[in-house]
Amino acid sequence: MKRALIILCVVVATSSWAVAEKRPPGSRGIFSPTTPTPAPNIMIHTLLLSPFEAVEVARDEVADRNGWGPVRPGYDLSTVEVDQLDEFYGVDLRQLCRYSLEVYPDANPDSGIFYYRPQNFALKFEPPDFFLSIEYKAGNAGGENVLMQAQLTPGADQADRKILKALLKAYLKERDQQVTNPNLLPLPVTYEADFQFQHWNIQEVTVNGVDPDTGEIQITLSADVPAKELVTSTLGNTNGLTGWVDLKPIIIDPDRQNFTEPLRLVAGIRLPDALGGPSPRWRPPTSGAQAEFTNEWPFEMRLEYLAYLIEDDGALRLRGWRLGETTLGPGDTARLSILQLNSELSSDDVVTALYLGDLQRDDKAVRRVVERCTSGVGSLPVKDILIVALDPEALFAQYNIYKVVVEVRSAHFDPDGREVVSHSYDIDGSEETVRTDQLHLWEDAGDLYHFRIAVVTRDGAVHADRVWCAPDVSVPDQILIGSKLVEEALAQ
């Protein structure tokens, strides 16, 4: 097969997530605007089974196929011999399949059952929706009044099962094990999530929905507002919010099944995480001679390979092309001529064909996603304080004032409440009212802020009050600048 660098034509889209103003250095091709993609919505899957129902479904599915339950050790399918070209030695089989490449035989060898499991878990993204919801509940702002729900997915689909089955057949053939038609079933387990929130005001993470077929789970946590702010600010970090999902085997036949100890898998809630979204499969053109691939993520995507796995008389080969690290912005479409590709790609023997690459982190895009997932279900309560000069023209003339500087300090200027922040505001007499920056009400307001003033007279002298004042209980949302405060500052 001829190996070549395939050049993609990239069509730039102006999407509702982000505006592609210019192309990054890795992009190639001719650019022209396309139709904007629709705005994303908040979405949480509500059709999952309860954990109890999922247990019954899994147990019945195994029993109906004469299974006795999984046994260990499993089969490591990553050891299967796959013929690769030199330039594909950097491509791992785990990049092709989102399920774990370790499968487990059933205790009954005549059943032909083999069990698969997730590799990891990630926040689900089904374009244009992230399965994340942040809702503020009514009640005391100092309590656990933020409800957060997230749906975690292994990111796998039927195509991943097809890959597993091809690898399993090759594995069995290499070891002369005669299984005519191996039957793949999801590993029968229950799920428990653990995100280690002991340093935050989050007591428990609950698994309240399970899809036994896909392995998707829905988790719920309740938090106070500072903890919620910590959680959402962590989503955009490199590792995001990292925890575990424990898979606890369901016992089918206690006398024969030896797989009884739980497995601990990594679960990450981070933005972006390609595992949580649709697999970037190759799609042949429905008409014409150009294939298209559109980046449906609200983040830039860099494509490195178009790779395919093909069966060849029971053996497997990995083939494909380099794509020159083409970068697609949100909504951008890459096009390539099928005349540049090997006709083998359209063969029925191809197990899978997909684009390989990664998503690029972007702090602004992360903030937009979090705002979208929070909008419509409430937002962090905020307020600002009014600084009011009482009869400013007369006040400034009486005391020969050039300006008054009001310094306000509060931990509530910081959405996370991790540090006390100070802001200063100038009152020059030209307007009666000045608004402070927003204060985030992540707990009961009490002494929400403190303030002090400095008076600058027209001769250049500065008279600063060193004492911090609490807000007046009768008008807590206003700082009233009158003769009393001015005289106290002038006395300093």
Helices and strands as residue ranges (DSSP letters): E 9-11, H 51-64, E 75-76, G 77-79, E 82-84, G 86-88, G 93-95, E 102-105, G 109-111, E 113-116, E 121-123, E 125-126, E 129-130, E 132-136, E 146-153, H 158-174, E 183-186, E 189-194, E 205-210, E 217-223, H 225-234, E 241-249, E 263-269, G 274-276, E 290-294, E 301-312, E 315-328, E 333-337, G 338-340, G 343-346, E 350-359, H 363-374, E 382-383, E 386-389, H 392-398, E 401-410, G 411-413, E 421-427, E 433-435, E 439-440, E 450-457, E 462-464, E 478-481, H 483-490
